[in-house]
Amino acid sequence: MESSDKPRLPRGVRLRYDEVRQRWTLLAPERIFEVDGTAAAVLQLCDGERDLGAIVAELASRFQAPPDVIEKDVIAMLAGLQAKRVLET
């Protein structure tokens, strides 16, 4: 994944907060993934409009962390979701 890529959830995949269970879920056809609050913060920014660089900059500002550390973690997470076909670039 490169900094110019614009990640987005594909058609049929949704990020939802489950009020009953008090947790974030990523819903895909015939699959469900539980995601923590940090992953949800990243996925909320994956709208197909922002590129990876803008997502990392926003997260670095929000969490007051070094962008290079955040970028490495975000790329690893998004690559895993891309391999599971619940994220597109």
HUHU-V656340 format. One record per residue. N is the residue number from 0. RES is the residue in one small letter. SS is DSSP state (hx for helix, st for strand, lp for the rest). PHI is phi as a letter, one per 30 degrees, with the letter a starting at -180 (NA if undefined). NEAR is the number of other ideal C-beta (glycine too) atoms within 12 Angstrom. Layout:
BEGIN
N,RES,SS,PHI,NEAR / N,RES,SS,PHI,NEAR
END
This chain:
BEGIN
0,m,lp,NA,27 / 1,e,lp,c,15 / 2,s,lp,d,21 / 3,s,lp,d,13 / 4,d,lp,d,25 / 5,k,lp,c,23 / 6,p,lp,d,36 / 7,r,st,a,27 / 8,l,lp,d,32 / 9,p,lp,d,21 / 10,r,lp,e,12 / 11,g,lp,j,14 / 12,v,lp,c,28 / 13,r,st,b,25 / 14,l,st,c,30 / 15,r,st,b,22 / 16,y,st,c,20 / 17,d,st,d,18 / 18,e,lp,d,9 / 19,v,lp,d,8 / 20,r,lp,c,11 / 21,q,lp,h,11 / 22,r,st,a,19 / 23,w,st,d,25 / 24,t,st,b,25 / 25,l,st,c,34 / 26,l,st,c,22 / 27,a,st,b,23 / 28,p,lp,e,13 / 29,e,lp,i,10 / 30,r,st,b,16 / 31,i,st,b,20 / 32,f,st,b,28 / 33,e,st,d,19 / 34,v,st,b,32 / 35,d,lp,d,16 / 36,g,hx,d,17 / 37,t,hx,d,19 / 38,a,hx,d,28 / 39,a,hx,d,25 / 40,a,hx,d,26 / 41,v,hx,d,37 / 42,l,hx,d,34 / 43,q,hx,d,25 / 44,l,hx,d,33 / 45,c,lp,d,39 / 46,d,st,c,19 / 47,g,lp,i,19 / 48,e,lp,c,12 / 49,r,lp,d,25 / 50,d,lp,d,25 / 51,l,hx,e,33 / 52,g,hx,d,24 / 53,a,hx,d,24 / 54,i,hx,d,37 / 55,v,hx,d,34 / 56,a,hx,d,22 / 57,e,hx,d,25 / 58,l,hx,d,35 / 59,a,hx,d,24 / 60,s,hx,d,16 / 61,r,hx,d,18 / 62,f,hx,c,19 / 63,q,lp,h,10 / 64,a,lp,b,20 / 65,p,lp,d,15 / 66,p,hx,e,24 / 67,d,hx,d,16 / 68,v,hx,d,16 / 69,i,hx,d,29 / 70,e,hx,e,28 / 71,k,hx,d,19 / 72,d,hx,d,24 / 73,v,hx,d,40 / 74,i,hx,d,28 / 75,a,hx,d,17 / 76,m,hx,d,34 / 77,l,hx,d,36 / 78,a,hx,d,20 / 79,g,hx,d,20 / 80,l,hx,d,31 / 81,q,hx,d,24 / 82,a,hx,d,13 / 83,k,lp,d,20 / 84,r,lp,i,19 / 85,v,lp,c,33 / 86,l,lp,a,34 / 87,e,st,b,23 / 88,t,lp,b,23
END
